[in-house]
Amino acid sequence: MRYLFLLFVIMPVLELYVLIRVGQWLGAWPTVGLVFLTAAVGITLLRQQGFSTLRTVQARLEAGELPARQLVEGLVLVVGGALFLAPGFITDIFGFACLLPPTRRRMAAFLMARGVWLVQAGVRQGAGPDVRTGPFQPEPFRPERQGHIIEGEFERDDDPRP
């Protein structure tokens, strides 16, 4: 609850303060232009990094592996993109941190190491976090271990409907 207070009350006040200070230093119109410029650069980066992450996810899936880290990175990208929707320089800085590959990878690794993301592929029974050994380590997803698929049709004989 305390974090929501920080997010919705303190953050806008800090953003407003920074915008006013930058506006005093640069002037009103250059500050507005800078806000639009950072948003445009951020959206361009988001698009580029999003497509790159999507290609990596597809390649891992085609190789039969579970792209857990890439999926968490994708979520960090979404958060970074959302931060660019709020006008201001503080959220833009955090947005850029979410979009740049080195910091994005560190954020994803932090989230996964803390056990925030528990991804289960359903490959084996009992997969999950172990309090003695640390965070969840997913096994690679291997479709060939799932058995054979038999296609066909069926009809229920005990159906009470006419």
Rosetta blueprint (number, residue, H / E / L):
1 M L
2 R H
3 Y H
4 L H
5 F H
6 L H
7 L H
8 F H
9 V H
10 I H
11 M H
12 P H
13 V H
14 L H
15 E H
16 L H
17 Y H
18 V H
19 L H
20 I H
21 R H
22 V H
23 G H
24 Q H
25 W H
26 L H
27 G L
28 A H
29 W H
30 P H
31 T H
32 V H
33 G H
34 L H
35 V H
36 F H
37 L H
38 T H
39 A H
40 A H
41 V H
42 G H
43 I H
44 T H
45 L H
46 L H
47 R H
48 Q H
49 Q H
50 G H
51 F H
52 S H
53 T H
54 L H
55 R H
56 T H
57 V H
58 Q H
59 A H
60 R H
61 L H
62 E H
63 A L
64 G L
65 E L
66 L L
67 P L
68 A H
69 R H
70 Q H
71 L H
72 V H
73 E H
74 G H
75 L H
76 V H
77 L H
78 V H
79 V H
80 G H
81 G H
82 A H
83 L H
84 F L
85 L L
86 A L
87 P L
88 G L
89 F H
90 I H
91 T H
92 D H
93 I H
94 F H
95 G H
96 F H
97 A H
98 C H
99 L H
100 L L
101 P H
102 P H
103 T H
104 R H
105 R H
106 R H
107 M H
108 A H
109 A H
110 F H
111 L H
112 M H
113 A H
114 R L
115 G L
116 V L
117 W L
118 L L
119 V L
120 Q L
121 A L
122 G L
123 V L
124 R L
125 Q L
126 G L
127 A L
128 G L
129 P L
130 D E
131 V L
132 R L
133 T L
134 G E
135 P L
136 F L
137 Q L
138 P L
139 E L
140 P L
141 F L
142 R L
143 P H
144 E H
145 R H
146 Q H
147 G L
148 H L
149 I L
150 I L
151 E L
152 G L
153 E L
154 F L
155 E L
156 R L
157 D L
158 D L
159 D L
160 P L
161 R L
162 P L
